[in-house]
Amino acid sequence: MDYIKITTGLFVILNPFVLIPVFLSLAGDMTKGEKLRIAVTTAVSVFIIMTGAMFGGHYILSFFGITVNDFRIAGGVLIFLMALSMARAKEGGERYSDAEHTAAVEKGGNIAVVPLAIPLMAGPAGISLAIIDGAMAATVAEKLVLVSIIAAMSFILWLSMVLASEIGKVLGHNGLKVVSRIMGLILLAVAVDFLIVGIRQAFDLPS
């Protein structure tokens, strides 16, 4: 288990710099207490979704007869497409649609789980990464380390929402775009690694 690579991948997928502008646009007129409640609910929801995918993903793959390498290739393609959007600094990294954004605005404070937790943060790409990481963890100790990493990432998301206004003022719109591009490039490298490893292992190619 390469925990540094896993942590980097999860941090880039659960990207607080993508979350901040969306959180500010959806929760801009809310009170401090409402924003804090949404931040807690979103972070807890992300933790539950990602941990559930990590522990239960293997059984889902087995049920449908999908190997980990098959899923690693499919996840690599999905992450690659999302990373391209991030590298081009598209709003939200194409993680959720305009219709979902409009629905979130219309329903006011009820935005913590949808769209902030899912699909913005723990979307298909994030769930794919959690399933693949969970499948690689062979022992209970390794799975507990993964849970700890997910918990740390969820805490970072919570902290980024609590400090969203301050971070937004410091970085500004252009600064957030630059960070998004950098994160996108890192995520592209993660996606390429997934594809290479998945294809190599699926076809028993030499390393």
C-alpha positions, 0 to 999 in steps of 0.5 A: 500500500502506497499511502502517500499516493493514496492520500494524494489521490484522495486529496485531489479527488476530494478537492477543497478548492473545487468545493469552496466557490460552490459552497460560497455561491450556494450558502452565501446568504445563510447565517454563520450557524447555517453554514456551520451546520451544512459544513458538518453535514457535508463532511460527515456525509462524504466520510460515510459515502467514501468509507461505505464504498471502500468496505462495500465496493468489493462485494458490488464488483463481485456481484456483477463479476467485475474484476478490480483491474476492470474497474481500475481501467474504468475508474481511470477513464472517468477520473481522466475526463474529470481531471481534464475539466479541472485542468481547463478550470471549468467551474466544479470540474464537471462534477455536477450539472447546471440543473443540480445547481439550480435545484440546490439554489431553489431548495435553500439550506438543504444542500449539504448532502446534495449537491455538496457531498454527492456528486460534487465531492464523493461523486463517481470518481471519488467512489471509484477511487475509494473502491479501488483503494479498499480492494487493495487493502488486504488486512484490517490494519490497512483498511483502518489506515484508509479510514483514517485517511478518509477521516482526515480528508473529510476534516479538511473539507469541513475546515475549508467550508468553515474558512471558505470566505477567508480563503476566497478573499485571499486567493480570489477567483483567479487564484482558485482557478490556478489551484484548480488547474494544478489539481487537475494536472495532478489528477491526470497523473493519478488517472494515467497511473490507474490506466497503466496499472489496470491494463498491465495487470488485466493483460498480464503485461510485464512492468 
